């Protein structure tokens, strides 16, 4: 049998190039996947902008065309906030949860896609950057001292009671992390669970977007403990 050194060398080179190409492709694919995963993590600046309170005039004469503050409504809202401040998540009644849900509709808010370990309230390692960014934002002088609602939501998988319990435990987990890691006053964080009752995407009840933690600025530094 006649050997062809040149042909063998060429074949070896081709195989080497193919191997390198496959490795590069795998590496780029992994990097792309990591980049996509990190896209879900928010920054401190993004949270600060989302939760920044809107400046509203106190009287109609101060500004034309802007929403006005109703003193009676503001007082009633303050009473509700004071009623739930410092309460344990599980102590909130259904009616109180709905009162909170109604109050936050027009407040500055942000939805964070914070994932947890399966059937657990343990924050996943890939979501820690978002929770840490939240801690830094709530410690910022622009936000510190306000009352914030930390609302846990699930998708529609599983029973109602199961999801309600899970959402409460997960909201508590975020609150506990912020208190222990960033020294935020626990009374300034109202943790509430809504289970599967308030889906972000009701047309896709099992969608990942429904599994979220919503943080809302109640804009009441005057009544919050500093």
Secondary structure, DSSP 8 states (H G I E B T S, - for coil): ----HHHHHHHHHHHHHHHHHHHHHHHHHHHHHHHHHHTT---HHHHHHHH------SSTTT-SSS----HHHHHHHHHHHHHHTT--GGG--HHHHHHHHHHGGGS-EEEE---BSTTS-SB-GGGHHHHHHHHHHHHSTTTTTS-EEEEEE--S-S-HHHHHHHHHHHHHHHHHHHHHHH---GGGEEEEE-TTSS-S-GGGTT-GGGSEEEEEE---TTTS--
